[in-house]
Every structure is written in structure tokens, then in C-alpha cells.
Amino acid sequence: MPLQTVTPAEARRIVAEGGRLVDIRSAGEFARTRVPGAENRPVGALAPLGGEGPVVFMCRSGMRTSAHADRLGACCSEGYLLIGGLEAWRKAGLPVEEDRRQPLEIMRQVQIAAGSMVVLGVLLGFALSPLWFGLSGLVGAGLAFAGASGWCGMAQLLALMPWNRRAAAGTRSPG
């Protein structure tokens, strides 16, 4: 059975009446910003949810929940998708907890690093040697490969950085 979509206000009502709010983002994303009382069940490790009552699934923007709707629906007997995800929840003025000590999401780190390397390659290419333009080309090729294959070497490398390992080790999802 396809999952129905709900607004943030409807989701809040469902949770207030005994439902569960399940956030399918990664543990690192959840550690930085989350809805109070939400459970973290990353979509890559999602299994059938025990317990009774409806479940409202959410992500950052609603795209991940929509993309995995069939899989999410198989995890519970009564499920809903939060339209617009955490962004819509926040825009509706509903409570959100933020821990700015936690690192940015890996993909945001990739965007910052890749963008900085492209700008650096262009600046050095004009200032020092045209060979530096190759740095921008390599970063662009890496991003194109990541988009086509679904595997991002820069994200893998950034995930190994001490600030990201510390956040992942300190955040545990229930169950």
C-alpha cells in the first residue's frame, strides 16, 4: 500500500496521538539537526519497525523518503511521508534541535572542498601556470564520476577525517 503524505502539522498531530517520527537521514546528519523525539533509522540500515501505531518518515527535504517510499512502507503497518522533510518542519515553526558542534553533512563538506579546489585551480592557473587549470578539471571529472556511479571518493576521504569519525562514534540510533 502506498504511503500517504502529511504536512508538518499533520505529522505533529500523529506523533502527539502516539505515532512515531522516524528520521531516515545518516547518523551524522541527525546528530547535527533533528526534531526532538525523532528516532534515527538511516535508510541504508532500515529494517521492519516493531511496535504499534503509525510511523511518519522524514528526511531533510522529502526527496529521500519519496525515493524510498516502497521500502519504507514495508517497514510498518501504517506509515506516512512528511512532505518537505525537516526543512518544511522548520519553516512551519515547529521545534528543531541543533548541535553546531557536530560536523556539517558529508555532502556539504564535499561541496565546500570541491568548490574551493576549483576556485584555487582557476586562480593559480591565471597567477602561476596554466597547468593549475588541471586541478579544476580533475575535481570536475571526480564530481561527474560520483554523479554517474554513486560513489564519491572525496566523500569517502572526508568521512575518515577525525571530526567526522568522532561524530559518527558519538551518535547511536535506537534498536
C-alpha positions in Angstrom: 0.0 0.0 0.0 1.5 3.4 -1.0 2.4 5.7 1.9 0.3 8.9 2.2 2.0 12.2 2.6 1.4 14.5 5.5 2.2 18.2 6.3 4.3 19.1 9.3 1.2 20.0 11.3 -0.5 16.6 10.5 2.8 14.8 11.4 2.9 16.6 14.7 -0.7 15.6 15.4 0.0 11.9 14.5 3.0 11.9 16.9 1.1 13.6 19.7 -1.6 10.9 19.3 1.0 8.1 19.9 2.7 7.8 16.5 6.4 7.7 15.9 8.6 10.1 13.9 11.4 8.2 12.1 14.3 10.2 10.5 16.0 8.2 7.7 19.0 10.5 7.3 22.5 9.4 8.2 23.6 9.4 11.9 25.9 12.4 11.2 23.1 14.5 9.7 20.8 13.5 12.6 23.5 14.4 15.2 23.7 18.0 13.8 20.0 18.8 13.3 16.9 16.8 14.4 13.3 17.0 15.5 13.1 16.4 19.3 11.8 12.9 20.0 12.5 11.6 16.5 14.2 8.2 16.1 17.2 7.9 13.8 16.9 4.9 11.4 19.3 5.6 8.4 17.7 4.3 5.2 20.7 2.1 4.4 20.2 0.1 7.6 16.4 0.3 7.9 14.6 -2.9 9.0 11.0 -3.6 9.9 9.9 -1.4 12.8 8.4 -3.1 15.8 5.7 -1.6 17.9 2.2 -0.4 17.3 0.9 2.8 15.9 1.5 4.9 12.8 5.0 5.9 11.7 5.9 9.2 10.0 9.1 9.0 7.9 11.2 12.1 7.3 14.5 13.2 5.8 16.0 16.6 5.1 13.8 17.7 2.2 11.4 14.9 1.5 13.3 13.6 -1.5 14.9 10.6 0.2 11.6 9.5 1.7 9.9 9.8 -1.6 12.7 7.8 -3.4 12.5 5.0 -0.8 8.7 5.0 -0.2 8.2 1.4 -1.2 11.0 0.2 1.2 9.7 2.5 4.0 6.1 1.2 3.5 7.3 -2.4 4.0 8.7 -1.4 7.5 5.5 -0.7 9.2 1.7 -1.4 9.0 0.7 2.3 8.9 3.2 4.8 7.5 3.3 8.4 6.2 5.8 10.6 4.5 6.5 14.1 5.8 6.2 16.5 2.8 9.2 18.7 2.6 11.0 16.9 5.5 13.0 18.7 8.1 13.1 21.9 6.0 9.3 22.1 6.0 9.1 21.2 9.7 11.4 24.1 10.5 9.5 26.5 8.1 6.3 25.6 9.9 7.8 26.9 13.1 8.0 23.5 14.8 10.8 22.7 17.2 14.2 21.6 15.9 17.3 20.8 17.9 20.7 21.8 16.5 24.1 20.9 17.8 26.6 23.1 15.9 29.5 21.3 17.5 28.7 18.4 15.1 30.3 18.5 11.6 28.4 19.5 8.5 26.8 16.7 6.4 29.4 14.9 4.3 27.9 16.2 1.0 28.1 19.8 2.2 31.7 19.1 3.1 32.3 17.7 -0.4 30.7 20.8 -2.0 32.8 23.2 0.1 36.0 21.2 -0.6 35.3 20.7 -4.4 34.3 24.3 -4.9 37.3 25.6 -3.1 39.6 23.4 -5.2 38.0 24.5 -8.4 38.5 28.2 -7.4 42.0 27.6 -6.3 42.9 25.8 -9.6 41.5 28.7 -11.6 43.3 31.4 -9.5 46.6 29.5 -9.6 46.1 28.8 -13.3 45.9 32.6 -14.1 48.5 33.6 -11.5 51.2 31.0 -11.8 50.8 28.5 -14.6 48.1 27.2 -16.9 48.9 23.7 -15.6 46.9 24.5 -12.4 43.7 24.6 -14.5 44.1 20.8 -14.4 43.1 20.8 -10.8 39.8 22.2 -11.7 39.4 19.7 -14.4 40.2 16.8 -12.1 37.7 17.9 -9.5 35.1 18.3 -12.2 35.8 14.8 -13.5 35.6 13.4 -10.0 32.2 15.0 -9.4 30.9 13.8 -12.8 32.1 10.2 -11.9 30.5 10.5 -8.5 27.2 11.5 -10.1 27.3 8.8 -12.6 28.5 5.9 -10.4 27.0 6.9 -7.0 30.5 6.6 -5.4 32.3 9.7 -4.3 36.0 9.3 -3.4 36.1 12.8 -1.8 33.1 11.9 0.5 34.9 8.6 1.5 38.1 10.5 2.3 36.2 13.2 4.3 34.4 10.5 6.2 37.7 9.3 7.5 38.6 12.8 8.9 38.8 13.0 12.7 35.9 15.4 13.1 33.6 13.1 11.2 34.7 9.9 12.9 34.1 11.5 16.3 30.5 12.5 15.4 29.6 9.1 14.0 31.0 7.3 17.0 29.1 9.5 19.4 25.7 9.1 17.7 23.8 5.8 18.0 20.5 5.0 16.5 18.0 3.1 18.6 17.5 -0.6 18.0 
